[in-house]
Structures are given as C-alpha cells and as structure tokens.
Amino acid sequence: MQIINPATEEVIQDIAEDSPEAILKKFQSLKEGQPSWAAVPLKKRITCIERFYALLDEEKDTLSKTLTMEVGKPLQQSYNELNGARKRIEYFIKNSDRWLADEWITEEDATREKIVYEPLGIIANISAWNYPYLVGVNVFIPALIGGNGVMYKPSEYATLTGLHIQRLLYQAGIPEDVFQIVIGKGMAGQALLELPLNGYFFTGSYRTGRYIAEHTASKLVPVQLELGGKDPLYVMDDVEDIDSVAEAALEGAVYNNGQSCCAVERIYVHENVYDRFIDTFVSKAKKLAIGNPLDKATEIGPLSRKEQIDFLMQQVDDAKENGGKLLLGGGPLQQSGYFFPPTVVVNANHKMKLMTEESFGPVIGIQKVKDDQEAVQLMKDTPYGLTAAVYSKDFKRAEDVMKQMDTGTVYWNCCDRVSAGLPWSGRKSSGLGATLSYMGIRAFVQPKAYHLRG
C-alpha cells in the first residue's frame, strides 16, 4: 500500500497491508489480553492515558509534520488538531472516574440496589482520515479507559498517523494485547466485520456506515456511526457585523479544505443583507493563502484524495447548469498536487447537487431567502442531520429556527465546532449514537444491575 503525499504526489512510504490471517491473530491476542486489562484499577488505566496525553505534546512537531504530509492539511491546522485532541483526552481523564463509578440506587432498604459499569469487550474503531487524532480519541481513549480491547483501523490515507498513535500508546503503558492496529483498505475493514467483536464504532461516509450497520446487525452488538452532513448556515437580516459573520462562515466552509463532517456546506442569507454578505465573503476568500501545507503561512492545502477533484468538478458544473453563478474558483490548480481553491457559487438553489449532496471540499453555494420561514424550509430539506448554524443578534428569533432543526447539534453565532463536554451525534443519515460528553464515556461500557439482600 502506497502512502502518497497529496501536495506533491510523491510516494512517502510503502506499507504492507494486513492479511485476514494477521487480523485474526491480532484479534486473538486482544481476546487473551482484554480480561487482564479490565481487571486493572480504573485509576491505573487513566494513568496510562495521562502519559499518552503528555507524549502527544512532547512529539507534536513530528506528529504534526507526518499528519500534514500524508493528508495535506496545513501545518498549523495539524498542530491545532493535536491540541484539540489533547483537550478531549483531558476531559476523559477528569470525568471518567465519575461516570464509570458504581452507582448506588438504594442503600437503606432490605434489598440494596446498584449499577456497575463493565466493558463491552473488544471493539472495532474504524476511523477517518480527515481528523485522525480528533475522531480517533473520541473512541479509543474512552474505550481503553473503560477496560476494553481495541482493534484500531486508521484510514489508509492516515496510516502513518495511526502507527504513531499505536507507538505512543504502547510507550504510555497500554499493553500490546489491549490495542492493535489494522493496516489496510476496504478488505481489512471487511475482515473486522467478520470477527466476533463486541462493538463497532465507525467514522466516515453514510454509504459505508450503512453497510457496516447492515452487515453486523445479526450480532446484536453496539454499533455507533459518525457519518457525514450537509450542514446549513443561515444569516438573518438583523446581523450588524457582516464582516465577522462572513469571516466565520468562510472558515466554517474551507477549514481543512472543507473536509470536515461538520463543515458549513450551504449558506442561506436574508435578502436584506445578501449582497453585503456576498461581497465580504468573496473578498475574504480571495485572500486565503494556497500552497505548500508545510509552510506555516498556508491556509489552504491540497485535497487528501485525488478522486475528490472530479467529484467537486461535477458539483460545480451541475451548479452552473442549474443557474448558479461562479464568483471564485471552480477548478483544480494546474500544478502538482491535489489543489482545489475555494469555490463560491451564488444564485444557488436546491436543484443543484452542491446544495443537496455532501461536498467534502472547499466549495460552497450561497442562496438568498426572503424570510426565516423560507430559510427553515430549505435548511430542513436534507437527508442529513449533523449540525445547523444561525447568525442573529436576537437569540429568541434564532432559537425558534434552531428548535426546528432535526440535527444533533445547533449553533447560535458560531459554527463548525465540537466541545468535549457536549454529545457529538447525528440524526437521520448523519449517524447513530453519540461520542464525547458523559454519553461518550458510557458508550463503551454496559450496565449490570445488582440486587443485594443480606
């Protein structure tokens, strides 16, 4: 398997994929080691995670450079991702003891009652390439703290980062028979689905997530799916600082090249402020620095996958055929690497794939609306349900819109953000279950009820 630098198209490294036999052997190792890990006191398990937390900071330069070279995100954004991952780990370190402790329900009656939280067993963490640290720690950190064994499959586009994660976990004291990495593409993922695992936790596309859910349904084990989105943002006409709102919306649309499940993918602007918003949005987009992602001044790097260029071109061409006006970008840069500049289409409508199908790139459609009712109707016109954002100075007015959104997350005067203390969940085609918050800690354990008399 070739690891290719998306900025240069050069091969970084060749890595052998795991065979089904090798994957089975790793599973058997976890099966032997997990019970001993579950027997380790919770505080000692957390101590290992504290060491991992520290190692991420100690090796941040090496880790950030590797991440940038294999997925193409600008170097500063790689540092940001590591910092964000450490904040989430810090949350798990500080809060796991509280949410995994035995919970007494009745202590004074003749029959005492309590709930004990036990590990699921051995779980699969089938992770994503766009934020391998952030989406990874959402799963393998609370899973390990909860006493589980983990079969961790990084995306083939973030394999080197996955190997770093394994190395640092071992260095932090996580036993090898508790955490195993699976190297490979789709066939390696398929091999995981054939194993008798105790849970499947996937981050990626709706199509693959649905396949995993269907393929593992007969096992009757937990399946959590963190899938994509077509996240809307609405700018109301009472917004006073159009510049700051346009800047926030632009960052939400193009950060990490728009390769985020919760990126802003469609924008609706009230007709009273539409022209001002467009002028500012395009002006700021033109100033974004595109280039070598290892250069700290770069804001837009290459796409991570070559095939995404053709997909984005199809969306742009379709938008133009359906009445869209291209104000910026529209095609790949004619140079080495998978560079696709920020692309802005106005006069957008829902006949366009750009406004209805997930893009996962730095392309954005902007549509004018006459009032809040029209905005809500358009925002709800999607099979996805991840996030929705509203910008307004009037909270009550914004809240009325947010309450109507069938999404796991809503934002008022912000967008494209995740907090460790809040559940991260999707509705409809955006996923099943929740990570982060106390829900993301208890997602990796199962309750046992104790009835105690005597």
Phi, psi and omega per residue, in radians:
M1 nan 2.191 -3.112
Q2 -1.588 2.315 3.017
I3 -1.702 2.009 -3.019
I4 -1.917 2.345 3.060
N5 -1.333 1.988 -3.071
P6 -1.209 -0.243 3.122
A7 -1.470 -0.461 -3.080
T8 -2.121 -0.276 -3.050
E9 1.156 0.306 3.084
E10 -1.576 2.613 3.107
V11 -1.362 2.123 3.115
I12 -1.400 -0.751 -3.036
Q13 -2.874 2.631 2.966
D14 -1.797 2.297 -3.117
I15 -2.277 2.350 3.129
A16 -1.280 2.362 3.068
E17 -1.387 2.641 3.081
D18 -1.312 2.365 3.043
S19 -1.400 2.837 3.054
P20 -0.978 -0.598 3.123
E21 -1.180 -0.690 3.123
A22 -1.180 -0.669 3.125
I23 -1.149 -0.715 3.093
L24 -1.076 -0.712 3.127
K25 -1.106 -0.690 3.113
K26 -1.149 -0.689 3.095
F27 -1.080 -0.761 -3.137
Q28 -1.107 -0.622 3.080
S29 -1.108 -0.754 3.117
L30 -1.144 -0.655 -3.135
K31 -1.083 -0.606 3.107
E32 -1.345 -0.627 -3.016
G33 -1.547 -0.465 -3.035
Q34 -1.047 -0.736 -3.142
P35 -1.032 -0.664 3.123
S36 -1.173 -0.671 3.111
W37 -1.134 -0.716 3.125
A38 -1.108 -0.473 -3.135
A39 -1.414 -0.242 3.097
V40 -1.200 2.316 3.131
P41 -0.936 2.503 -3.087
L42 -0.934 -0.747 -3.099
K43 -1.094 -0.590 3.120
K44 -1.270 -0.625 3.071
R45 -1.116 -0.734 3.119
I46 -1.123 -0.609 3.110
T47 -1.031 -0.687 3.093
C48 -1.096 -0.704 3.128
I49 -1.186 -0.582 3.058
E50 -1.085 -0.674 3.096
R51 -1.159 -0.727 3.104
F52 -1.061 -0.750 3.094
Y53 -0.971 -0.766 -3.138
A54 -1.220 -0.681 -3.115
L55 -1.140 -0.598 3.094
L56 -1.039 -0.624 3.117
D57 -1.341 -0.724 -3.123
E58 -1.082 -0.595 -3.077
E59 -1.904 0.391 -3.021
K60 -1.046 -0.582 -3.126
D61 -1.151 -0.840 3.120
T62 -1.110 -0.785 -3.093
L63 -1.140 -0.720 -3.130
S64 -1.163 -0.741 -3.139
K65 -1.124 -0.745 3.107
T66 -1.062 -0.794 -3.125
L67 -1.067 -0.773 3.130
T68 -1.123 -0.710 -3.094
M69 -1.198 -0.581 -3.069
E70 -1.674 -0.408 3.103
V71 -1.986 -0.244 3.018
G72 1.582 -0.018 -3.113
K73 -1.242 2.546 3.127
P74 -0.935 2.530 -3.012
L75 -0.980 -0.751 -3.136
Q76 -1.089 -0.606 3.102
Q77 -1.222 -0.503 3.040
S78 -1.169 -0.757 3.048
Y79 -1.058 -0.738 3.131
N80 -1.062 -0.688 -3.138
E81 -1.117 -0.748 3.109
L82 -1.098 -0.736 3.109
N83 -1.097 -0.723 3.120
G84 -1.131 -0.690 3.115
A85 -1.116 -0.690 3.138
R86 -1.154 -0.604 3.094
K87 -1.128 -0.683 3.112
R88 -1.191 -0.729 3.100
I89 -1.071 -0.702 3.112
E90 -1.035 -0.685 3.097
Y91 -1.068 -0.802 -3.138
F92 -1.126 -0.685 3.125
I93 -1.063 -0.755 -3.045
K94 -1.392 -0.406 -2.972
N95 -2.024 -0.207 -3.070
S96 -1.138 -0.679 -3.119
D97 -1.023 -0.694 -3.128
R98 -1.144 -0.777 -2.993
W99 -1.567 -0.167 3.094
L100 -1.857 -0.065 -3.136
A101 -1.190 2.658 3.033
D102 -0.982 2.437 -3.049
E103 -2.060 1.889 3.130
W104 -1.362 2.258 3.094
I105 -1.716 -0.792 3.103
T106 -2.404 2.137 -3.116
E107 -1.979 -0.261 -2.972
E108 -1.904 -0.261 -3.134
D109 -1.331 3.007 3.118
A110 -1.052 -0.604 3.047
T111 -1.923 1.959 3.101
R112 -1.435 2.615 -3.067
E113 -2.341 2.418 3.067
K114 -2.632 2.825 3.074
I115 -1.992 2.277 3.066
V116 -2.017 2.401 -3.112
Y117 -1.808 2.065 -3.085
E118 -1.983 2.660 -3.115
P119 -1.114 2.710 3.059
L120 -1.178 -0.696 -3.100
G121 2.360 -1.949 3.109
I122 -2.037 2.133 -3.069
I123 -2.043 2.671 3.034
A124 -1.686 2.275 3.042
N125 -1.975 1.639 -3.126
I126 -1.663 1.828 -2.862
S127 -1.789 3.111 -3.027
A128 -1.961 2.858 -3.088
W129 -1.628 -0.389 -2.977
N130 -1.274 -0.600 3.051
Y131 -2.433 1.231 -3.010
P132 -1.069 -0.562 3.091
Y133 -1.330 -0.856 -3.050
L134 -1.128 -0.843 -3.121
V135 -1.318 -0.443 3.107
G136 -1.215 -0.853 -3.088
V137 -1.167 -0.389 3.054
N138 -1.034 -0.454 -3.031
V139 -1.927 -1.059 -2.961
F140 -1.254 -0.431 3.098
I141 -1.209 -0.986 3.101
P142 -1.139 -0.484 3.092
A143 -1.128 -0.803 3.121
L144 -1.176 -0.745 3.105
I145 -1.038 -0.649 -3.131
G146 -1.314 -0.060 3.071
G147 1.671 0.254 -3.126
N148 -1.555 2.777 2.870
G149 -1.598 2.567 -3.032
V150 -2.218 2.198 2.918
M151 -1.750 1.848 -3.009
Y152 -1.780 2.023 3.067
K153 -1.921 1.817 3.027
P154 -1.251 2.749 3.003
S155 -1.036 2.602 3.077
E156 -1.079 -0.312 3.111
Y157 -1.537 -0.065 3.118
A158 -2.357 0.647 -3.061
T159 -1.159 -0.750 -3.101
L160 -1.124 -0.661 3.058
T161 -1.125 -0.701 3.087
G162 -1.052 -0.698 3.108
L163 -1.167 -0.643 3.043
H164 -1.069 -0.763 -3.132
I165 -1.044 -0.810 3.126
Q166 -1.073 -0.784 -3.116
R167 -1.033 -0.780 -3.093
L168 -1.261 -0.583 3.068
L169 -1.123 -0.750 3.086
Y170 -1.092 -0.746 3.133
Q171 -1.100 -0.526 -3.134
A172 -1.386 -0.162 3.100
G173 1.950 0.044 3.067
I174 -1.286 2.150 -3.112
P175 -1.098 2.615 -3.140
E176 -1.135 -0.499 3.135
D177 -1.532 0.347 3.067
V178 -2.098 -0.492 -3.136
F179 -2.332 2.122 3.116
Q180 -2.280 2.412 3.113
I181 -1.695 2.487 3.095
V182 -1.994 2.105 -3.063
I183 -1.770 2.240 3.065
G184 2.660 -3.064 -3.115
K185 -1.778 -2.437 -3.050
G186 -1.088 -0.636 -3.117
M187 -1.137 -0.609 3.097
A188 -1.170 -0.713 3.078
G189 -1.110 -0.690 3.108
Q190 -1.074 -0.685 3.127
A191 -1.064 -0.624 3.108
L192 -1.132 -0.647 -3.124
L193 -1.179 -0.395 -3.130
E194 -1.462 -0.266 -3.081
L195 -1.420 2.677 3.115
P196 -1.427 1.118 -3.115
L197 -1.424 2.912 -3.069
N198 -1.791 0.117 3.106
G199 3.055 2.606 3.138
Y200 -2.250 2.196 -3.106
F201 -2.220 1.961 -2.975
F202 -2.155 2.459 2.983
T203 -2.186 2.165 -3.126
G204 2.889 -2.564 -3.019
S205 -1.396 2.740 3.082
Y206 -1.042 -0.742 -3.083
R207 -1.050 -0.838 -3.135
T208 -1.222 -0.685 3.118
G209 -1.055 -0.751 3.110
R210 -1.117 -0.701 3.114
Y211 -1.060 -0.759 3.131
I212 -1.089 -0.784 -3.129
A213 -1.077 -0.759 -3.133
E214 -1.195 -0.683 -3.057
H215 -1.280 -0.450 -3.090
T216 -1.845 0.019 -3.039
A217 -0.994 -0.676 -3.078
S218 -1.193 -0.264 -3.130
K219 -1.366 -0.343 -3.123
L220 0.943 0.824 3.059
V221 -2.067 2.792 3.129
P222 -1.029 2.378 3.047
V223 -2.282 2.083 3.071
Q224 -2.036 2.377 -3.045
L225 -2.253 2.059 3.037
E226 -1.827 1.772 -2.950
L227 -1.925 -2.858 -2.991
G228 -1.488 -2.985 -3.132
G229 -2.745 2.928 2.982
K230 -2.311 1.173 -2.854
D231 -1.299 2.218 -3.122
P232 -1.612 2.735 3.018
L233 -2.364 2.302 -3.115
Y234 -2.076 2.251 3.101
V235 -1.858 1.987 3.130
M236 -1.391 2.877 -3.041
D237 -1.432 -0.055 3.097
D238 -1.605 0.028 3.116
V239 -1.132 2.259 -3.089
E240 -1.666 -0.699 -3.113
D241 -1.731 1.423 -3.100
I242 -1.074 -0.624 -3.120
D243 -1.018 -0.849 -3.087
S244 -1.214 -0.612 3.113
V245 -1.188 -0.749 3.109
A246 -1.098 -0.694 3.119
E247 -1.132 -0.734 3.119
A248 -1.149 -0.725 3.133
A249 -1.136 -0.694 3.118
L250 -1.115 -0.795 3.110
E251 -1.070 -0.716 3.117
G252 -1.105 -0.476 -3.108
A253 -1.509 -0.588 -2.980
V254 -2.046 -0.098 3.110
Y255 -1.029 2.410 -3.047
N256 0.986 0.575 -3.133
N257 1.060 0.471 -3.131
G258 1.286 0.135 -3.087
Q259 -1.583 1.039 3.133
S260 -2.335 2.439 3.129
C261 -1.086 -0.534 -3.106
C262 -1.839 0.358 3.063
A263 -1.112 2.639 3.003
V264 -1.207 2.085 -3.062
E265 -1.988 -0.188 3.079
R266 -2.732 2.443 -3.052
I267 -2.177 2.329 3.067
Y268 -2.045 2.284 -3.057
V269 -2.237 2.293 3.102
H270 -1.035 2.434 -3.043
E271 -1.005 -0.460 -3.109
N272 -1.245 -0.380 -3.134
V273 -2.145 0.139 -3.036
Y274 -1.025 -0.921 -3.066
D275 -1.100 -0.742 3.121
R276 -1.097 -0.725 -3.134
F277 -1.121 -0.792 -3.121
I278 -1.049 -0.826 -3.108
D279 -1.010 -0.802 -3.104
T280 -1.219 -0.757 -3.108
F281 -1.029 -0.868 -3.113
V282 -1.163 -0.709 3.137
S283 -1.040 -0.751 -3.139
K284 -1.253 -0.630 3.138
A285 -1.132 -0.609 3.138
K286 -1.131 -0.428 -3.063
K287 -1.529 -0.112 -3.112
L288 -1.165 2.342 -3.102
A289 -1.459 2.097 3.127
I290 -1.885 2.333 3.107
G291 2.889 -2.671 -3.095
N292 -0.997 2.053 -3.083
P293 -1.182 -0.277 3.084
L294 -1.377 -0.208 3.066
D295 -1.418 2.163 -3.065
K296 -1.127 -0.275 3.116
A297 -1.458 -0.232 -3.084
T298 -1.242 2.333 3.100
E299 -1.897 -0.454 3.126
I300 -2.193 2.017 3.089
G301 -1.754 -2.865 3.137
P302 -1.387 2.800 2.916
L303 -1.120 2.679 -3.098
S304 -1.359 -0.476 -3.059
R305 -2.200 2.316 -3.090
K306 -1.073 -0.699 -3.066
E307 -1.123 -0.309 -3.131
Q308 -1.206 -0.416 3.135
I309 -1.063 -0.872 -3.141
D310 -1.104 -0.659 -3.139
F311 -1.095 -0.788 3.135
L312 -1.167 -0.648 3.109
M313 -1.091 -0.674 3.105
Q314 -1.097 -0.713 3.115
Q315 -1.149 -0.727 -3.133
V316 -1.143 -0.793 3.138
D317 -1.093 -0.719 3.112
D318 -1.105 -0.689 3.134
A319 -1.113 -0.752 3.131
K320 -1.142 -0.646 3.127
E321 -1.172 -0.424 -3.104
N322 -1.824 0.455 2.987
G323 1.719 0.045 -3.140
G324 -1.308 2.585 3.090
K325 -1.952 2.134 -3.110
L326 -1.470 2.080 3.137
L327 -1.795 -0.333 -3.080
L328 -2.772 2.506 3.068
G329 1.222 -2.508 3.088
G330 2.027 -0.143 -3.138
G331 -2.934 2.854 -3.096
P332 -1.201 2.685 3.047
L333 -1.267 2.488 -3.116
Q334 -1.508 1.357 -3.133
Q335 -2.807 3.060 3.087
S336 -1.145 2.572 -3.136
G337 1.703 2.858 -3.058
Y338 -1.686 1.002 -3.049
F339 -1.517 2.231 3.082
F340 -2.326 1.967 -3.023
P341 -1.271 2.829 3.053
P342 -0.918 2.314 -3.039
T343 -2.207 2.217 -3.072
V344 -2.108 2.171 3.085
V345 -2.053 2.168 3.094
V346 -1.899 3.121 -2.994
N347 0.997 0.615 -3.069
A348 -1.280 2.755 3.079
N349 -2.692 2.988 -3.029
H350 -1.499 0.189 2.903
K351 -1.382 -0.280 -3.067
M352 -1.528 2.401 3.028
K353 -1.097 -0.522 3.135
L354 -1.031 -0.453 -3.108
M355 -1.786 -0.102 -3.049
T356 -2.216 -0.390 -3.126
E357 -2.004 2.480 -3.102
E358 -0.998 2.341 -3.106
S359 -1.686 -0.863 -3.095
F360 0.992 0.917 3.110
G361 -2.950 3.053 -3.050
P362 -1.445 0.852 3.100
V363 -2.088 2.477 -3.070
I364 -2.526 2.397 3.022
G365 -1.838 2.448 -3.128
I366 -2.163 2.210 -3.068
Q367 -2.120 2.412 3.100
K368 -1.450 2.406 3.064
V369 -2.233 2.679 -3.081
K370 -1.555 -0.409 -3.124
D371 -2.852 3.114 -3.106
D372 -1.112 -0.634 -3.116
Q373 -1.080 -0.755 3.112
E374 -1.166 -0.683 3.121
A375 -1.061 -0.801 -3.136
V376 -1.073 -0.764 -3.140
Q377 -1.024 -0.760 -3.128
L378 -1.277 -0.703 3.141
M379 -1.083 -0.603 -3.111
K380 -1.440 -0.150 -3.092
D381 -1.434 1.262 -3.072
T382 -2.831 2.580 3.032
P383 -1.413 -0.117 -3.098
Y384 -1.660 2.860 3.139
G385 -2.731 1.007 -3.103
L386 -1.654 -1.198 3.140
T387 -2.396 2.843 3.024
A388 -2.640 2.437 -3.067
A389 -2.154 2.512 3.091
V390 -2.291 2.313 3.069
Y391 -1.966 2.128 -3.118
S392 -2.893 2.701 3.040
K393 -1.507 -0.175 -3.075
D394 -1.825 1.842 -3.090
F395 -1.100 -0.731 -3.105
K396 -1.050 -0.727 3.123
R397 -1.168 -0.747 3.104
A398 -1.152 -0.691 -3.131
E399 -1.083 -0.634 3.115
D400 -1.058 -0.660 3.082
V401 -1.251 -0.796 -3.089
M402 -1.066 -0.640 -3.139
K403 -1.133 -0.426 -3.118
Q404 -1.535 -0.103 -3.125
M405 -1.450 2.192 3.094
D406 -1.578 1.184 -3.080
T407 -2.310 2.778 3.113
G408 -1.300 -0.419 -3.096
T409 -2.419 2.450 2.994
V410 -2.243 2.638 -3.117
Y411 -2.217 2.444 2.962
W412 -2.033 2.071 3.134
N413 1.025 0.550 2.988
C414 -2.811 3.021 3.135
C415 -2.865 2.911 2.996
D416 0.876 0.896 3.099
R417 -2.417 2.715 -3.139
V418 -2.321 2.432 3.100
S419 -2.100 2.351 -3.123
A420 -1.088 -0.469 -3.085
G421 -1.458 -0.145 -3.132
L422 -1.982 2.567 3.137
P423 -1.174 2.447 3.049
W424 -1.857 1.934 -3.022
S425 -2.545 2.700 3.078
G426 -2.120 2.733 3.058
R427 -2.042 2.833 3.137
K428 0.943 -2.221 -3.069
S429 -1.371 0.086 3.123
S430 -1.652 0.011 2.980
G431 2.356 -3.125 3.129
L432 -2.300 2.472 3.053
G433 1.396 -3.046 -3.083
A434 -2.519 2.475 2.934
T435 -1.952 3.010 -3.122
L436 1.126 2.978 -3.048
S437 1.080 -3.009 3.101
Y438 -1.154 -0.442 3.108
M439 -1.137 -0.632 3.125
G440 -1.313 -0.294 3.021
I441 -1.406 -0.800 -3.105
R442 -1.377 -0.116 3.092
A443 -1.151 -0.334 -3.033
F444 -1.893 0.231 3.065
V445 -2.314 2.877 3.101
Q446 -2.241 2.465 -3.069
P447 -1.378 2.538 2.986
K448 -2.211 2.218 -3.117
A449 -1.574 2.272 3.105
Y450 -1.913 2.193 3.010
H451 -1.926 1.977 -2.961
L452 -2.090 2.058 3.135
R453 -2.235 2.221 3.116
G454 2.189 nan nan
